[in-house]
Amino acid sequence: MEMEQIGIGLIWFVAFLFSTTVHEAMHAWVAYRGGDPTAYHGGQVSLSPLPHIKREPIGMLVVPLLTSLTQGWAMGWASAPYDPNWAARHPQRAALMAAAGPAGNFALAIIAFILIKAGIVAGYFIAPDRANFHTLIETAGGPNGVTTMLSVFLMLNVILGTFNLIPLPPLDGASVAMVFLPADLRARVREFMASGMMSMLGLLVAWRVFPVLTDPLFTLILAALHPSVSYG
């Protein structure tokens, strides 16, 4: 394995670890503010990755590290506990809790986008000859650690935020969509969603659907960053 590949993989891993920590901390914080202290008592209202790794060591540490180093991009999972009775009593608060995770990812993506655009305006960053998920920009001397980190943070957080808003369990979008259902139907759907088999099916479907969205997202981001550059 080349050192460059290892370096890019480690950047993906660090970005995944921090971005997922922010995602879960946002869930936990909004739930706490909404009256459910379950995740707060579990230590998840924290920007330290340690309590999140402790809860999901395979999804937060092992799988993302392996995929980062072998595939060149990070994949994993995490979760923040909540009280289902609280969610049933307060569907609007539960929907806000669910939306808070993707909102955290989009906030990180916006920060990365602003830093990249500022660098472009200042003349420090330029459009790459060949763009990919970890090379949205480069310097006159080519890509470096800063350009790779900013590119990965932007793409990863757009992907995480968008993927988690797909309205299929166990993704956050399913809980957000619940708030628009009538109360009697909401209870039945919530019970149906609690099935482990339904969650597995939802993930499989989402995993098949999401690749259709990645190319348009990538193209949209490139167009926003480099409106005068055409990539064939």
C-alpha positions in Angstrom: 0.0 0.0 0.0 1.5 3.4 -1.0 2.1 6.0 1.6 -0.1 8.5 -0.3 -3.0 6.0 -0.2 -2.5 5.5 3.5 -2.4 9.3 4.1 -5.7 9.8 2.2 -7.3 6.9 4.0 -6.3 8.3 7.4 -7.8 11.7 6.4 -11.1 9.9 5.5 -11.0 8.1 8.8 -10.4 11.3 10.9 -13.1 13.1 8.9 -15.6 10.3 9.5 -14.8 10.0 13.2 -15.3 13.8 13.8 -18.3 14.2 11.5 -20.1 11.2 13.0 -19.3 12.4 16.5 -20.9 15.7 15.6 -23.9 13.9 14.1 -24.6 11.8 17.2 -23.8 14.7 19.6 -26.4 16.8 17.8 -29.0 14.0 18.2 -28.2 13.7 21.9 -28.2 17.5 22.6 -31.5 18.2 20.8 -33.1 15.2 22.6 -31.8 16.5 25.9 -33.1 20.0 25.2 -36.4 18.4 24.3 -36.8 16.5 27.6 -35.1 13.2 26.9 -31.8 12.9 28.9 -31.1 9.3 27.9 -28.2 10.1 25.6 -27.0 12.9 27.9 -26.6 10.4 30.7 -24.8 8.1 28.3 -22.2 10.8 27.7 -23.3 11.3 24.0 -23.7 15.1 24.4 -20.0 15.4 23.6 -17.7 16.3 20.8 -15.2 13.8 22.1 -15.4 10.6 20.0 -14.7 8.4 23.0 -18.3 7.9 24.4 -19.5 7.3 20.8 -16.7 4.8 20.2 -17.5 3.1 23.5 -21.2 2.7 22.4 -20.4 1.5 18.8 -16.7 0.4 18.7 -17.2 -1.6 15.5 -19.1 1.0 13.6 -17.1 4.0 14.8 -13.6 2.6 14.8 -13.0 -0.8 13.3 -15.1 -0.7 10.1 -14.3 3.0 9.1 -10.6 2.4 9.7 -10.5 -0.7 7.6 -12.6 0.8 4.7 -10.5 4.0 4.8 -7.3 2.2 4.4 -8.5 -0.5 1.9 -11.2 1.3 -0.1 -10.1 4.9 0.0 -13.3 6.1 1.7 -14.8 5.6 5.1 -18.0 3.6 5.9 -19.4 3.0 9.4 -22.2 3.7 11.8 -23.1 5.0 15.2 -26.1 5.6 17.4 -27.4 7.8 20.2 -29.9 6.2 22.6 -33.3 7.8 23.2 -36.5 6.9 25.1 -39.0 5.5 22.7 -41.9 6.5 25.0 -40.7 10.1 25.0 -40.5 10.0 21.2 -44.1 8.6 21.0 -45.4 11.3 23.3 -43.5 14.1 21.6 -43.4 13.3 17.8 -42.3 16.9 16.9 -39.5 16.8 19.3 -38.5 13.4 18.1 -38.5 14.6 14.5 -36.2 17.6 15.5 -33.9 15.1 17.3 -33.7 13.0 14.1 -33.1 16.0 11.9 -30.4 17.4 14.1 -27.8 14.8 13.1 -27.9 15.5 9.4 -28.1 19.3 10.2 -24.8 18.9 12.0 -23.3 17.3 8.9 -24.6 20.0 6.6 -23.2 22.7 9.0 -19.8 21.1 8.7 -20.2 20.9 4.9 -21.0 24.6 4.8 -18.0 25.5 6.9 -15.7 23.4 4.6 -17.4 25.0 1.5 -16.8 28.6 2.8 -13.1 27.8 3.6 -12.6 26.4 0.1 -14.3 29.3 -1.6 -12.3 31.7 0.5 -9.1 29.9 -0.6 -10.2 30.1 -4.2 -10.9 33.8 -4.0 -7.6 34.4 -2.3 -5.8 32.5 -5.1 -4.5 29.8 -2.8 -6.7 27.0 -4.2 -7.4 26.3 -7.8 -9.6 23.8 -9.7 -7.9 20.4 -10.2 -7.4 19.0 -13.7 -9.1 15.8 -12.5 -11.6 16.0 -9.6 -12.7 13.3 -7.3 -14.1 13.1 -3.8 -10.8 13.9 -2.1 -9.6 16.3 -4.7 -12.2 19.1 -5.2 -9.4 21.6 -5.1 -5.6 21.7 -5.3 -2.8 24.3 -5.0 -0.5 25.4 -7.8 1.8 22.6 -6.6 -0.9 20.0 -6.6 -3.0 18.5 -3.9 -1.8 18.6 -0.3 -3.0 17.7 3.2 -5.1 20.8 3.5 -6.8 20.5 0.2 -7.5 16.8 0.7 -8.9 17.4 4.2 -11.2 20.2 3.1 -12.4 18.2 0.1 -13.1 15.1 2.2 -14.9 17.1 4.9 -17.1 18.7 2.3 -18.0 15.6 0.3 -18.3 13.3 3.4 -20.7 15.6 5.2 -22.9 16.2 2.2 -23.1 12.4 1.7 -23.7 11.7 5.4 -26.4 14.4 5.7 -28.2 13.4 2.5 -28.0 9.6 3.1 -29.4 9.9 6.6 -32.4 11.9 5.3 -33.6 9.0 3.1 -37.0 8.2 4.7 -36.3 4.6 5.4 -35.7 3.0 8.8 -33.4 3.1 10.7 -32.2 6.3 9.0 -33.1 9.7 10.4 -35.3 10.6 7.5 -37.8 7.9 8.6 -38.2 9.6 12.0 -38.5 13.0 10.4 -41.2 11.8 8.0 -43.2 10.3 11.0 -44.2 13.8 12.1 -46.3 14.2 9.0 -48.4 11.1 9.6 -51.8 11.1 11.5 -51.3 10.1 15.2 -53.0 6.7 14.8 -51.0 5.7 11.8 -47.8 7.1 13.4 -48.1 4.6 16.2 -48.5 1.6 13.9 -45.7 2.7 11.7 -43.4 3.3 14.7 -44.1 -0.3 15.9 -43.5 -1.6 12.4 -40.2 0.3 12.2 -39.0 -1.1 15.5 -38.6 -4.5 13.7 -34.9 -5.4 13.2 -35.8 -7.0 9.9 -37.5 -3.8 8.7 -34.3 -1.8 9.7 -32.1 -4.2 7.8 -34.4 -4.0 4.7 -34.4 -0.2 4.9 -30.7 -0.1 5.0 -30.3 -2.4 2.0 -32.8 -0.4 0.0 -31.1 2.9 1.0 -27.7 1.5 0.1 -29.0 0.6 -3.4 -30.7 3.9 -3.9 -28.0 6.3 -2.6 -25.4 5.6 -5.3 -27.9 7.1 -7.8 -27.6 10.4 -5.9 -23.8 10.6 -5.4 -22.9 11.6 -8.9 -25.4 14.5 -9.1 -24.3 15.6 -5.6 -20.6 15.5 -6.7 -21.5 17.4 -9.9 -23.5 20.0 -8.0 -20.6 20.7 -5.6 -18.0 21.0 -8.3 -20.3 23.4 -10.2 -20.7 25.5 -7.0 -17.0 25.5 -6.3 -15.8 26.1 -9.9 -18.7 27.5 -12.0 -16.4 28.4 -14.9 -14.8 25.0 -15.2 -16.3 22.2 -17.1 -15.5 18.6 -16.2 -16.3 16.0 -18.9 
